Amino acid sequence: MGKNLNAGIEQLYATAVEVDGHAEAVLTGHSQADGRIESAETGLRGVSARALGLKTAAWRQRTAVLGGAVAGHAEALRGSGQGFADMEGRHAAAFDRLRPQGPTP
């Protein structure tokens, strides 16, 4: 026998907003760290400067991927909420069609 699925649509949307905040915090925090690293680069020369520059570029790329992934999770939560809301609407309409039309005895 199947199990019931209960989805809190409002909770899905609220969680999506919260996850958006986490994505923004990741991007902001990493951007601030990038700025501090760039400031440190000015004191380096030669191989050290090039190595830190390459590592910084790799970190920026990973930050973009991570921020995008977290934002993608938020979008998926919103999409799930919308999907459940649409399904509820379709099911309610189906029940309305089953209801007898006209006065009830």
Short mmCIF file of the C-alpha atoms (twelve columns), coordinates in Angstrom:
data_MODEL
# 
_entry.id   MODEL 
# 
loop_
_atom_site.group_PDB 
_atom_site.id 
_atom_site.type_symbol 
_atom_site.label_atom_id 
_atom_site.label_alt_id 
_atom_site.label_comp_id 
_atom_site.label_asym_id 
_atom_site.label_seq_id 
_atom_site.Cartn_x 
_atom_site.Cartn_y 
_atom_site.Cartn_z 
_atom_site.pdbx_PDB_model_num 
ATOM 1   C CA . MET A 1   0.000   0.000  0.000   1 
ATOM 2   C CA . GLY A 2   1.315   3.468  -0.898  1 
ATOM 3   C CA . LYS A 3   2.246   6.077  1.638   1 
ATOM 4   C CA . ASN A 4   0.645   9.502  1.823   1 
ATOM 5   C CA . LEU A 5   2.712   12.508 0.839   1 
ATOM 6   C CA . ASN A 6   2.035   15.735 2.670   1 
ATOM 7   C CA . ALA A 7   3.740   18.801 1.241   1 
ATOM 8   C CA . GLY A 8   3.740   22.120 3.056   1 
ATOM 9   C CA . ILE A 9   3.691   24.453 0.066   1 
ATOM 10  C CA . GLU A 10  4.246   27.583 2.151   1 
ATOM 11  C CA . GLN A 11  7.138   25.863 3.910   1 
ATOM 12  C CA . LEU A 12  8.746   24.994 0.568   1 
ATOM 13  C CA . TYR A 13  8.615   28.656 -0.463  1 
ATOM 14  C CA . ALA A 14  9.911   29.828 2.935   1 
ATOM 15  C CA . THR A 15  12.777  27.357 2.760   1 
ATOM 16  C CA . ALA A 16  13.615  28.531 -0.758  1 
ATOM 17  C CA . VAL A 17  13.966  32.088 0.543   1 
ATOM 18  C CA . GLU A 18  16.196  30.848 3.365   1 
ATOM 19  C CA . VAL A 19  18.385  28.873 0.943   1 
ATOM 20  C CA . ASP A 20  18.648  31.971 -1.288  1 
ATOM 21  C CA . GLY A 21  20.043  33.757 1.757   1 
ATOM 22  C CA . HIS A 22  22.617  31.006 2.235   1 
ATOM 23  C CA . ALA A 23  23.675  31.269 -1.415  1 
ATOM 24  C CA . GLU A 24  24.081  35.023 -1.058  1 
ATOM 25  C CA . ALA A 25  26.081  34.573 2.163   1 
ATOM 26  C CA . VAL A 26  28.426  32.097 0.459   1 
ATOM 27  C CA . LEU A 27  29.020  34.428 -2.478  1 
ATOM 28  C CA . THR A 28  29.463  37.490 -0.264  1 
ATOM 29  C CA . GLY A 29  31.811  35.758 2.163   1 
ATOM 30  C CA . HIS A 30  33.939  34.309 -0.586  1 
ATOM 31  C CA . SER A 31  34.033  37.635 -2.426  1 
ATOM 32  C CA . GLN A 32  35.316  39.330 0.721   1 
ATOM 33  C CA . ALA A 33  37.955  36.626 1.109   1 
ATOM 34  C CA . ASP A 34  38.969  37.135 -2.531  1 
ATOM 35  C CA . GLY A 35  39.494  40.817 -1.807  1 
ATOM 36  C CA . ARG A 36  41.748  40.039 1.145   1 
ATOM 37  C CA . ILE A 37  43.739  37.567 -0.944  1 
ATOM 38  C CA . GLU A 38  44.167  40.131 -3.724  1 
ATOM 39  C CA . SER A 39  45.473  42.601 -1.156  1 
ATOM 40  C CA . ALA A 40  48.002  40.018 0.019   1 
ATOM 41  C CA . GLU A 41  49.124  39.367 -3.564  1 
ATOM 42  C CA . THR A 42  50.582  42.858 -3.855  1 
ATOM 43  C CA . GLY A 43  53.344  41.886 -1.427  1 
ATOM 44  C CA . LEU A 44  54.343  38.765 -3.362  1 
ATOM 45  C CA . ARG A 45  56.780  38.456 -6.246  1 
ATOM 46  C CA . GLY A 46  57.748  35.864 -8.813  1 
ATOM 47  C CA . VAL A 47  56.590  32.284 -8.456  1 
ATOM 48  C CA . SER A 48  54.680  33.003 -5.246  1 
ATOM 49  C CA . ALA A 49  52.626  35.741 -6.915  1 
ATOM 50  C CA . ARG A 50  51.841  33.533 -9.923  1 
ATOM 51  C CA . ALA A 51  50.945  30.546 -7.721  1 
ATOM 52  C CA . LEU A 52  48.595  32.580 -5.550  1 
ATOM 53  C CA . GLY A 53  47.061  34.159 -8.662  1 
ATOM 54  C CA . LEU A 54  46.336  30.729 -10.146 1 
ATOM 55  C CA . LYS A 55  44.940  29.425 -6.880  1 
ATOM 56  C CA . THR A 56  42.755  32.516 -6.484  1 
ATOM 57  C CA . ALA A 57  41.317  32.008 -9.971  1 
ATOM 58  C CA . ALA A 58  40.514  28.379 -9.134  1 
ATOM 59  C CA . TRP A 59  38.859  29.433 -5.872  1 
ATOM 60  C CA . ARG A 60  36.707  31.998 -7.700  1 
ATOM 61  C CA . GLN A 61  35.570  29.356 -10.158 1 
ATOM 62  C CA . ARG A 62  34.670  26.951 -7.347  1 
ATOM 63  C CA . THR A 63  32.817  29.733 -5.536  1 
ATOM 64  C CA . ALA A 64  30.733  30.419 -8.642  1 
ATOM 65  C CA . VAL A 65  29.899  26.719 -8.977  1 
ATOM 66  C CA . LEU A 66  29.038  26.399 -5.278  1 
ATOM 67  C CA . GLY A 67  26.912  29.555 -5.240  1 
ATOM 68  C CA . GLY A 68  25.124  28.397 -8.381  1 
ATOM 69  C CA . ALA A 69  24.452  24.977 -6.882  1 
ATOM 70  C CA . VAL A 70  22.973  26.433 -3.693  1 
ATOM 71  C CA . ALA A 71  20.852  28.883 -5.716  1 
ATOM 72  C CA . GLY A 72  19.758  25.936 -7.865  1 
ATOM 73  C CA . HIS A 73  18.515  24.140 -4.758  1 
ATOM 74  C CA . ALA A 74  16.455  27.212 -3.845  1 
ATOM 75  C CA . GLU A 75  14.965  27.296 -7.338  1 
ATOM 76  C CA . ALA A 76  14.136  23.582 -7.112  1 
ATOM 77  C CA . LEU A 77  12.313  24.188 -3.818  1 
ATOM 78  C CA . ARG A 78  10.295  26.977 -5.443  1 
ATOM 79  C CA . GLY A 79  9.558   24.740 -8.423  1 
ATOM 80  C CA . SER A 80  8.405   21.945 -6.127  1 
ATOM 81  C CA . GLY A 81  6.122   24.326 -4.270  1 
ATOM 82  C CA . GLN A 82  4.640   25.530 -7.542  1 
ATOM 83  C CA . GLY A 83  4.234   21.952 -8.764  1 
ATOM 84  C CA . PHE A 84  2.380   20.925 -5.613  1 
ATOM 85  C CA . ALA A 85  0.201   24.057 -5.764  1 
ATOM 86  C CA . ASP A 86  -0.676  23.323 -9.403  1 
ATOM 87  C CA . MET A 87  -1.466  19.704 -8.537  1 
ATOM 88  C CA . GLU A 88  -3.730  20.791 -5.682  1 
ATOM 89  C CA . GLY A 89  -5.550  23.109 -8.071  1 
ATOM 90  C CA . ARG A 90  -6.068  20.325 -10.612 1 
ATOM 91  C CA . HIS A 91  -7.299  17.923 -7.941  1 
ATOM 92  C CA . ALA A 92  -9.676  20.513 -6.481  1 
ATOM 93  C CA . ALA A 93  -11.076 21.156 -9.964  1 
ATOM 94  C CA . ALA A 94  -11.556 17.407 -10.476 1 
ATOM 95  C CA . PHE A 95  -13.491 17.158 -7.207  1 
ATOM 96  C CA . ASP A 96  -15.597 20.157 -8.214  1 
ATOM 97  C CA . ARG A 97  -16.548 18.346 -11.428 1 
ATOM 98  C CA . LEU A 98  -17.730 15.355 -9.364  1 
ATOM 99  C CA . ARG A 99  -20.013 17.476 -7.208  1 
ATOM 100 C CA . PRO A 100 -23.651 17.347 -8.311  1 
ATOM 101 C CA . GLN A 101 -24.784 20.505 -10.036 1 
ATOM 102 C CA . GLY A 102 -27.923 22.199 -8.884  1 
ATOM 103 C CA . PRO A 103 -29.776 22.031 -5.578  1 
ATOM 104 C CA . THR A 104 -29.173 19.130 -3.265  1 
ATOM 105 C CA . PRO A 105 -32.154 17.392 -1.646  1 
# 
